[in-house]
Amino acid sequence: MEGYLMPALLLALHILQLFNHINPSTATGKTNTQYIKRSCSVTTYPRLCYHSLSIYAGKIKTNPKVLAHTALNVSLAATQEPIETAAALDCMEEIGDAIDELQQSLDELAM
């Protein structure tokens, strides 16, 4: 569980970084999944990013705002799963802060 939680949190941070660097016009003519794959390629965990977001390709299309919003929702949902390791329990305060920041980001991106 710990191995999945931290990459999920990092995914959200990298998606926010992506939001500032992706030009939607460069994705014109590409499929939705190709757009997500290209967007995820600049993250620390591109396979995790793509695996987590590709199922939402129909919703995301080539919209960077929807991509960021979806990535934040996926990351927030991952933080709600039960934590099973003692090491992860030691990080609860940081995880709580990350959840608060993800929620604030979602609120700011509200459509």
C-alpha positions, -999 to 999 in steps of 0.1 A, spaced: 0 0 0 28 24 9 44 18 -25 12 31 -42 3 60 -20 34 81 -23 35 78 -62 -1 88 -62 7 119 -43 36 127 -65 13 121 -95 -9 150 -84 21 173 -79 34 165 -114 0 169 -130 -1 204 -116 32 210 -132 19 196 -164 -11 219 -163 13 248 -167 33 233 -196 8 216 -219 -4 235 -249 -37 221 -259 -32 230 -296 -3 206 -298 -27 177 -290 -50 185 -320 -56 154 -341 -42 129 -316 -64 104 -298 -74 111 -262 -52 83 -249 -22 95 -268 -27 129 -252 -27 114 -218 3 92 -226 23 122 -238 12 143 -208 22 115 -184 56 110 -200 71 140 -182 61 128 -147 82 109 -123 59 78 -127 47 79 -163 33 43 -163 13 49 -130 1 82 -144 -11 67 -177 -26 37 -160 -45 59 -135 -58 84 -161 -63 65 -193 -96 50 -181 -109 86 -181 -97 94 -216 -132 100 -229 -138 126 -202 -104 142 -204 -102 144 -242 -73 169 -248 -83 194 -221 -54 202 -197 -78 216 -171 -99 184 -171 -67 164 -171 -54 182 -140 -88 180 -123 -91 142 -130 -56 136 -118 -62 154 -85 -94 134 -80 -76 101 -87 -49 111 -63 -73 122 -36 -92 89 -39 -59 69 -36 -53 87 -3 -86 74 11 -76 37 9 -67 20 42 -31 23 52 -16 -10 63 21 -3 71 37 12 102 59 34 80 29 50 64 13 57 98 44 77 107 36 100 77 0 107 86 5 144 92 22 149 59 -4 129 41 -31 149 58 -15 181 46 -12 167 11 -49 158 11 -58 193 22 -37 208 -6 -52 184 -32 -87 195 -20 -77 231 -22 -64 226 -58 -96 209 -68 -116 238 -53 -95 263 -73 -100 242 -105 -138 240 -100 -155 244 -133 
